[in-house]
Amino acid sequence: MRLGLQARLASLYFDLRGLDARVVLLGETVTAFQRTYDLMSFPFEVRKRL
């Protein structure tokens, strides 16, 4: 019983670490998309002011 619980705990730990990595990756993806949007929309913002 104890060994089974330890194995389950280890499995959950690695699942959690994987999810943490995905959260970081998604955050970096959002940042990259925002930067791309900002760079692409800048010329249009300048044109609006002219």
N, CA, C and O atoms as a Tripos MOL2 file, in Angstrom:
@<TRIPOS>MOLECULE
protein
  200   199    50     0     0
PROTEIN
NO_CHARGES

@<TRIPOS>ATOM
      1 N           0.8320   -1.1960    0.0000 N.3       1 MET1
      2 CA          0.0000    0.0000    0.0000 C.3       1 MET1
      3 C           0.8770    1.2610    0.0000 C.2       1 MET1
      4 O           0.6610    2.1780   -0.7920 O.2       1 MET1
      5 N           1.8580    1.2920    0.8900 N.am      2 ARG2
      6 CA          2.7020    2.4820    0.9960 C.3       2 ARG2
      7 C           3.4770    2.7330   -0.2960 C.2       2 ARG2
      8 O           3.5900    3.8750   -0.7430 O.2       2 ARG2
      9 N           4.0070    1.6750   -0.8920 N.am      3 LEU3
     10 CA          4.7710    1.8160   -2.1310 C.3       3 LEU3
     11 C           3.8650    2.3360   -3.2570 C.2       3 LEU3
     12 O           4.2910    3.1400   -4.0860 O.2       3 LEU3
     13 N           2.6440    1.8750   -3.2720 N.am      4 GLY4
     14 CA          1.6890    2.3450   -4.2740 C.3       4 GLY4
     15 C           1.3950    3.8360   -4.1170 C.2       4 GLY4
     16 O           1.2870    4.5560   -5.1090 O.2       4 GLY4
     17 N           1.2660    4.2950   -2.8890 N.am      5 LEU5
     18 CA          1.0210    5.7130   -2.6200 C.3       5 LEU5
     19 C           2.2310    6.5640   -3.0110 C.2       5 LEU5
     20 O           2.0880    7.6610   -3.5510 O.2       5 LEU5
     21 N           3.4260    6.0340   -2.7250 N.am      6 GLN6
     22 CA          4.6310    6.7600   -3.1080 C.3       6 GLN6
     23 C           4.7550    6.8640   -4.6290 C.2       6 GLN6
     24 O           5.1590    7.8990   -5.1590 O.2       6 GLN6
     25 N           4.4060    5.7960   -5.3110 N.am      7 ALA7
     26 CA          4.4550    5.8120   -6.7750 C.3       7 ALA7
     27 C           3.4410    6.8190   -7.3270 C.2       7 ALA7
     28 O           3.7360    7.5570   -8.2670 O.2       7 ALA7
     29 N           2.2670    6.8380   -6.7450 N.am      8 ARG8
     30 CA          1.2250    7.7900   -7.1840 C.3       8 ARG8
     31 C           1.6700    9.2240   -6.9200 C.2       8 ARG8
     32 O           1.4740   10.1030   -7.7600 O.2       8 ARG8
     33 N           2.2620    9.4600   -5.7720 N.am      9 LEU9
     34 CA          2.7490   10.7920   -5.4320 C.3       9 LEU9
     35 C           3.8350   11.2370   -6.4200 C.2       9 LEU9
     36 O           3.8430   12.3810   -6.8750 O.2       9 LEU9
     37 N           4.7400   10.3240   -6.7400 N.am     10 ALA10
     38 CA          5.7970   10.6430   -7.7040 C.3      10 ALA10
     39 C           5.1940   10.9630   -9.0690 C.2      10 ALA10
     40 O           5.6210   11.9070   -9.7340 O.2      10 ALA10
     41 N           4.2180   10.1900   -9.4790 N.am     11 SER11
     42 CA          3.5550   10.4210  -10.7660 C.3      11 SER11
     43 C           2.8680   11.7830  -10.7920 C.2      11 SER11
     44 O           2.9840   12.5190  -11.7720 O.2      11 SER11
     45 N           2.1600   12.1160   -9.7290 N.am     12 LEU12
     46 CA          1.4850   13.4120   -9.6470 C.3      12 LEU12
     47 C           2.4780   14.5660   -9.6370 C.2      12 LEU12
     48 O           2.2240   15.6250  -10.2100 O.2      12 LEU12
     49 N           3.6180   14.3430   -8.9730 N.am     13 TYR13
     50 CA          4.6590   15.3750   -8.9400 C.3      13 TYR13
     51 C           5.1560   15.6800  -10.3510 C.2      13 TYR13
     52 O           5.2700   16.8430  -10.7380 O.2      13 TYR13
     53 N           5.4500   14.6340  -11.1100 N.am     14 PHE14
     54 CA          5.9470   14.8510  -12.4710 C.3      14 PHE14
     55 C           4.8590   15.4240  -13.3840 C.2      14 PHE14
     56 O           5.1570   16.2120  -14.2810 O.2      14 PHE14
     57 N           3.6150   15.0380  -13.1620 N.am     15 ASP15
     58 CA          2.5080   15.6490  -13.9120 C.3      15 ASP15
     59 C           2.4380   17.1440  -13.6220 C.2      15 ASP15
     60 O           2.2600   17.9510  -14.5350 O.2      15 ASP15
     61 N           2.5760   17.5060  -12.3610 N.am     16 LEU16
     62 CA          2.5260   18.9090  -11.9670 C.3      16 LEU16
     63 C           3.6870   19.6920  -12.5730 C.2      16 LEU16
     64 O           3.4980   20.8140  -13.0430 O.2      16 LEU16
     65 N           4.8720   19.1180  -12.5650 N.am     17 ARG17
     66 CA          6.0360   19.7730  -13.1750 C.3      17 ARG17
     67 C           5.8030   19.9910  -14.6700 C.2      17 ARG17
     68 O           6.1730   21.0320  -15.2130 O.2      17 ARG17
     69 N           5.1900   19.0060  -15.3330 N.am     18 GLY18
     70 CA          4.8710   19.1500  -16.7480 C.3      18 GLY18
     71 C           3.8730   20.2730  -16.9850 C.2      18 GLY18
     72 O           4.0090   21.0420  -17.9360 O.2      18 GLY18
     73 N           2.8790   20.3650  -16.1250 N.am     19 LEU19
     74 CA          1.8910   21.4380  -16.2500 C.3      19 LEU19
     75 C           2.5230   22.8050  -15.9960 C.2      19 LEU19
     76 O           2.1890   23.7840  -16.6630 O.2      19 LEU19
     77 N           3.4340   22.8630  -15.0330 N.am     20 ASP20
     78 CA          4.1490   24.1180  -14.7760 C.3      20 ASP20
     79 C           4.9210   24.5580  -16.0130 C.2      20 ASP20
     80 O           4.9320   25.7400  -16.3570 O.2      20 ASP20
     81 N           5.5610   23.6150  -16.6750 N.am     21 ALA21
     82 CA          6.3170   23.9360  -17.8900 C.3      21 ALA21
     83 C           5.3790   24.4410  -18.9860 C.2      21 ALA21
     84 O           5.7240   25.3580  -19.7310 O.2      21 ALA21
     85 N           4.1990   23.8430  -19.0810 N.am     22 ARG22
     86 CA          3.2310   24.2970  -20.0920 C.3      22 ARG22
     87 C           2.7430   25.7040  -19.7970 C.2      22 ARG22
     88 O           2.5520   26.5000  -20.7170 O.2      22 ARG22
     89 N           2.5400   26.0200  -18.5220 N.am     23 VAL23
     90 CA          2.1070   27.3700  -18.1380 C.3      23 VAL23
     91 C           3.1560   28.3900  -18.5530 C.2      23 VAL23
     92 O           2.8240   29.4490  -19.0860 O.2      23 VAL23
     93 N           4.4200   28.0710  -18.3070 N.am     24 VAL24
     94 CA          5.5050   28.9740  -18.6970 C.3      24 VAL24
     95 C           5.5300   29.1380  -20.2140 C.2      24 VAL24
     96 O           5.6420   30.2550  -20.7180 O.2      24 VAL24
     97 N           5.4260   28.0340  -20.9350 N.am     25 LEU25
     98 CA          5.4380   28.0910  -22.3940 C.3      25 LEU25
     99 C           4.2700   28.9180  -22.9350 C.2      25 LEU25
    100 O           4.4500   29.7200  -23.8510 O.2      25 LEU25
    101 N           3.0910   28.7280  -22.3790 N.am     26 LEU26
    102 CA          1.9340   29.4970  -22.8280 C.3      26 LEU26
    103 C           2.1040   30.9840  -22.5260 C.2      26 LEU26
    104 O           1.7200   31.8300  -23.3340 O.2      26 LEU26
    105 N           2.6710   31.3000  -21.3780 N.am     27 GLY27
    106 CA          2.9400   32.7030  -21.0520 C.3      27 GLY27
    107 C           3.9140   33.3260  -22.0420 C.2      27 GLY27
    108 O           3.7260   34.4640  -22.4700 O.2      27 GLY27
    109 N           4.9550   32.5790  -22.4070 N.am     28 GLU28
    110 CA          5.9190   33.0790  -23.3880 C.3      28 GLU28
    111 C           5.2660   33.2310  -24.7640 C.2      28 GLU28
    112 O           5.5890   34.1560  -25.5090 O.2      28 GLU28
    113 N           4.3580   32.3290  -25.0930 N.am     29 THR29
    114 CA          3.6500   32.4160  -26.3710 C.3      29 THR29
    115 C           2.7750   33.6580  -26.4220 C.2      29 THR29
    116 O           2.7530   34.3670  -27.4280 O.2      29 THR29
    117 N           2.0580   33.9220  -25.3430 N.am     30 VAL30
    118 CA          1.2130   35.1190  -25.2740 C.3      30 VAL30
    119 C           2.0730   36.3750  -25.4120 C.2      30 VAL30
    120 O           1.7040   37.3080  -26.1250 O.2      30 VAL30
    121 N           3.2080   36.3960  -24.7360 N.am     31 THR31
    122 CA          4.1120   37.5440  -24.8260 C.3      31 THR31
    123 C           4.6120   37.7340  -26.2540 C.2      31 THR31
    124 O           4.6730   38.8590  -26.7500 O.2      31 THR31
    125 N           4.9690   36.6380  -26.9100 N.am     32 ALA32
    126 CA          5.4530   36.7210  -28.2910 C.3      32 ALA32
    127 C           4.3560   37.2270  -29.2310 C.2      32 ALA32
    128 O           4.6170   38.0560  -30.1030 O.2      32 ALA32
    129 N           3.1350   36.7290  -29.0520 N.am     33 PHE33
    130 CA          2.0270   37.1980  -29.8870 C.3      33 PHE33
    131 C           1.7460   38.6780  -29.6460 C.2      33 PHE33
    132 O           1.4730   39.4220  -30.5870 O.2      33 PHE33
    133 N           1.8140   39.1040  -28.3880 N.am     34 GLN34
    134 CA          1.5750   40.5110  -28.0790 C.3      34 GLN34
    135 C           2.6490   41.3810  -28.7200 C.2      34 GLN34
    136 O           2.3470   42.4410  -29.2690 O.2      34 GLN34
    137 N           3.8950   40.9380  -28.6510 N.am     35 ARG35
    138 CA          4.9940   41.6970  -29.2680 C.3      35 ARG35
    139 C           4.8050   41.7830  -30.7830 C.2      35 ARG35
    140 O           5.0020   42.8410  -31.3800 O.2      35 ARG35
    141 N           4.4260   40.6720  -31.3930 N.am     36 THR36
    142 CA          4.1710   40.6680  -32.8320 C.3      36 THR36
    143 C           3.0320   41.6120  -33.1770 C.2      36 THR36
    144 O           3.1240   42.3790  -34.1360 O.2      36 THR36
    145 N           1.9650   41.5580  -32.4040 N.am     37 TYR37
    146 CA          0.8350   42.4560  -32.6390 C.3      37 TYR37
    147 C           1.2660   43.9160  -32.5200 C.2      37 TYR37
    148 O           0.9100   44.7480  -33.3560 O.2      37 TYR37
    149 N           2.0280   44.2160  -31.4840 N.am     38 ASP38
    150 CA          2.4930   45.5960  -31.2900 C.3      38 ASP38
    151 C           3.3550   46.0580  -32.4560 C.2      38 ASP38
    152 O           3.2080   47.1830  -32.9330 O.2      38 ASP38
    153 N           4.2510   45.1930  -32.9130 N.am     39 LEU39
    154 CA          5.1240   45.5620  -34.0310 C.3      39 LEU39
    155 C           4.3450   45.7360  -35.3260 C.2      39 LEU39
    156 O           4.6330   46.6330  -36.1180 O.2      39 LEU39
    157 N           3.3600   44.8760  -35.5360 N.am     40 MET40
    158 CA          2.5820   44.9390  -36.7790 C.3      40 MET40
    159 C           1.5790   46.0890  -36.7730 C.2      40 MET40
    160 O           1.2710   46.6370  -37.8320 O.2      40 MET40
    161 N           1.0720   46.4580  -35.6230 N.am     41 SER41
    162 CA          0.0590   47.5080  -35.5740 C.3      41 SER41
    163 C           0.6820   48.9060  -35.5040 C.2      41 SER41
    164 O          -0.0110   49.8990  -35.7280 O.2      41 SER41
    165 N           1.9580   48.9930  -35.2010 N.am     42 PHE42
    166 CA          2.6060   50.2960  -35.0650 C.3      42 PHE42
    167 C           2.4810   51.1540  -36.3260 C.2      42 PHE42
    168 O           2.1150   52.3240  -36.2120 O.2      42 PHE42
    169 N           2.7660   50.6300  -37.5240 N.am     43 PRO43
    170 CA          2.6280   51.4850  -38.7150 C.3      43 PRO43
    171 C           1.1950   52.0070  -38.9000 C.2      43 PRO43
    172 O           0.9970   53.1300  -39.3650 O.2      43 PRO43
    173 N           0.2120   51.2020  -38.5390 N.am     44 PHE44
    174 CA         -1.1770   51.6280  -38.6930 C.3      44 PHE44
    175 C          -1.5210   52.7250  -37.6890 C.2      44 PHE44
    176 O          -2.2890   53.6360  -37.9970 O.2      44 PHE44
    177 N          -0.9550   52.6350  -36.4970 N.am     45 GLU45
    178 CA         -1.1780   53.6910  -35.5010 C.3      45 GLU45
    179 C          -0.5680   55.0020  -35.9530 C.2      45 GLU45
    180 O          -1.1560   56.0630  -35.7440 O.2      45 GLU45
    181 N           0.5950   54.9460  -36.5640 N.am     46 VAL46
    182 CA          1.2520   56.1510  -37.0580 C.3      46 VAL46
    183 C           0.4250   56.7760  -38.1760 C.2      46 VAL46
    184 O           0.2770   57.9970  -38.2360 O.2      46 VAL46
    185 N          -0.1130   55.9390  -39.0590 N.am     47 ARG47
    186 CA         -0.9490   56.4560  -40.1660 C.3      47 ARG47
    187 C          -2.2130   57.1300  -39.6570 C.2      47 ARG47
    188 O          -2.6610   58.1190  -40.2360 O.2      47 ARG47
    189 N          -2.7890   56.6110  -38.5890 N.am     48 LYS48
    190 CA         -4.0110   57.2120  -38.0410 C.3      48 LYS48
    191 C          -3.7530   58.6370  -37.5610 C.2      48 LYS48
    192 O          -4.6290   59.4970  -37.6490 O.2      48 LYS48
    193 N          -2.5650   58.8760  -37.0630 N.am     49 ARG49
    194 CA         -2.2560   60.1970  -36.5120 C.3      49 ARG49
    195 C          -1.9510   61.2260  -37.5980 C.2      49 ARG49
    196 O          -2.0170   62.4290  -37.3500 O.2      49 ARG49
    197 N          -1.6210   60.7630  -38.7870 N.am     50 LEU50
    198 CA         -1.2650   61.7170  -39.8620 C.3      50 LEU50
    199 C          -2.4720   62.3330  -40.5080 C.2      50 LEU50
    200 O          -2.3350   63.1480  -41.4200 O.2      50 LEU50
@<TRIPOS>BOND
     1     1     2 1
     2     2     3 1
     3     3     4 2
     4     3     5 am
     5     5     6 1
     6     6     7 1
     7     7     8 2
     8     7     9 am
     9     9    10 1
    10    10    11 1
    11    11    12 2
    12    11    13 am
    13    13    14 1
    14    14    15 1
    15    15    16 2
    16    15    17 am
    17    17    18 1
    18    18    19 1
    19    19    20 2
    20    19    21 am
    21    21    22 1
    22    22    23 1
    23    23    24 2
    24    23    25 am
    25    25    26 1
    26    26    27 1
    27    27    28 2
    28    27    29 am
    29    29    30 1
    30    30    31 1
    31    31    32 2
    32    31    33 am
    33    33    34 1
    34    34    35 1
    35    35    36 2
    36    35    37 am
    37    37    38 1
    38    38    39 1
    39    39    40 2
    40    39    41 am
    41    41    42 1
    42    42    43 1
    43    43    44 2
    44    43    45 am
    45    45    46 1
    46    46    47 1
    47    47    48 2
    48    47    49 am
    49    49    50 1
    50    50    51 1
    51    51    52 2
    52    51    53 am
    53    53    54 1
    54    54    55 1
    55    55    56 2
    56    55    57 am
    57    57    58 1
    58    58    59 1
    59    59    60 2
    60    59    61 am
    61    61    62 1
    62    62    63 1
    63    63    64 2
    64    63    65 am
    65    65    66 1
    66    66    67 1
    67    67    68 2
    68    67    69 am
    69    69    70 1
    70    70    71 1
    71    71    72 2
    72    71    73 am
    73    73    74 1
    74    74    75 1
    75    75    76 2
    76    75    77 am
    77    77    78 1
    78    78    79 1
    79    79    80 2
    80    79    81 am
    81    81    82 1
    82    82    83 1
    83    83    84 2
    84    83    85 am
    85    85    86 1
    86    86    87 1
    87    87    88 2
    88    87    89 am
    89    89    90 1
    90    90    91 1
    91    91    92 2
    92    91    93 am
    93    93    94 1
    94    94    95 1
    95    95    96 2
    96    95    97 am
    97    97    98 1
    98    98    99 1
    99    99   100 2
   100    99   101 am
   101   101   102 1
   102   102   103 1
   103   103   104 2
   104   103   105 am
   105   105   106 1
   106   106   107 1
   107   107   108 2
   108   107   109 am
   109   109   110 1
   110   110   111 1
   111   111   112 2
   112   111   113 am
   113   113   114 1
   114   114   115 1
   115   115   116 2
   116   115   117 am
   117   117   118 1
   118   118   119 1
   119   119   120 2
   120   119   121 am
   121   121   122 1
   122   122   123 1
   123   123   124 2
   124   123   125 am
   125   125   126 1
   126   126   127 1
   127   127   128 2
   128   127   129 am
   129   129   130 1
   130   130   131 1
   131   131   132 2
   132   131   133 am
   133   133   134 1
   134   134   135 1
   135   135   136 2
   136   135   137 am
   137   137   138 1
   138   138   139 1
   139   139   140 2
   140   139   141 am
   141   141   142 1
   142   142   143 1
   143   143   144 2
   144   143   145 am
   145   145   146 1
   146   146   147 1
   147   147   148 2
   148   147   149 am
   149   149   150 1
   150   150   151 1
   151   151   152 2
   152   151   153 am
   153   153   154 1
   154   154   155 1
   155   155   156 2
   156   155   157 am
   157   157   158 1
   158   158   159 1
   159   159   160 2
   160   159   161 am
   161   161   162 1
   162   162   163 1
   163   163   164 2
   164   163   165 am
   165   165   166 1
   166   166   167 1
   167   167   168 2
   168   167   169 am
   169   169   170 1
   170   170   171 1
   171   171   172 2
   172   171   173 am
   173   173   174 1
   174   174   175 1
   175   175   176 2
   176   175   177 am
   177   177   178 1
   178   178   179 1
   179   179   180 2
   180   179   181 am
   181   181   182 1
   182   182   183 1
   183   183   184 2
   184   183   185 am
   185   185   186 1
   186   186   187 1
   187   187   188 2
   188   187   189 am
   189   189   190 1
   190   190   191 1
   191   191   192 2
   192   191   193 am
   193   193   194 1
   194   194   195 1
   195   195   196 2
   196   195   197 am
   197   197   198 1
   198   198   199 1
   199   199   200 2
@<TRIPOS>SUBSTRUCTURE
     1 MET1         2 RESIDUE 1 A MET
     2 ARG2         6 RESIDUE 1 A ARG
     3 LEU3        10 RESIDUE 1 A LEU
     4 GLY4        14 RESIDUE 1 A GLY
     5 LEU5        18 RESIDUE 1 A LEU
     6 GLN6        22 RESIDUE 1 A GLN
     7 ALA7        26 RESIDUE 1 A ALA
     8 ARG8        30 RESIDUE 1 A ARG
     9 LEU9        34 RESIDUE 1 A LEU
    10 ALA10       38 RESIDUE 1 A ALA
    11 SER11       42 RESIDUE 1 A SER
    12 LEU12       46 RESIDUE 1 A LEU
    13 TYR13       50 RESIDUE 1 A TYR
    14 PHE14       54 RESIDUE 1 A PHE
    15 ASP15       58 RESIDUE 1 A ASP
    16 LEU16       62 RESIDUE 1 A LEU
    17 ARG17       66 RESIDUE 1 A ARG
    18 GLY18       70 RESIDUE 1 A GLY
    19 LEU19       74 RESIDUE 1 A LEU
    20 ASP20       78 RESIDUE 1 A ASP
    21 ALA21       82 RESIDUE 1 A ALA
    22 ARG22       86 RESIDUE 1 A ARG
    23 VAL23       90 RESIDUE 1 A VAL
    24 VAL24       94 RESIDUE 1 A VAL
    25 LEU25       98 RESIDUE 1 A LEU
    26 LEU26      102 RESIDUE 1 A LEU
    27 GLY27      106 RESIDUE 1 A GLY
    28 GLU28      110 RESIDUE 1 A GLU
    29 THR29      114 RESIDUE 1 A THR
    30 VAL30      118 RESIDUE 1 A VAL
    31 THR31      122 RESIDUE 1 A THR
    32 ALA32      126 RESIDUE 1 A ALA
    33 PHE33      130 RESIDUE 1 A PHE
    34 GLN34      134 RESIDUE 1 A GLN
    35 ARG35      138 RESIDUE 1 A ARG
    36 THR36      142 RESIDUE 1 A THR
    37 TYR37      146 RESIDUE 1 A TYR
    38 ASP38      150 RESIDUE 1 A ASP
    39 LEU39      154 RESIDUE 1 A LEU
    40 MET40      158 RESIDUE 1 A MET
    41 SER41      162 RESIDUE 1 A SER
    42 PHE42      166 RESIDUE 1 A PHE
    43 PRO43      170 RESIDUE 1 A PRO
    44 PHE44      174 RESIDUE 1 A PHE
    45 GLU45      178 RESIDUE 1 A GLU
    46 VAL46      182 RESIDUE 1 A VAL
    47 ARG47      186 RESIDUE 1 A ARG
    48 LYS48      190 RESIDUE 1 A LYS
    49 ARG49      194 RESIDUE 1 A ARG
    50 LEU50      198 RESIDUE 1 A LEU
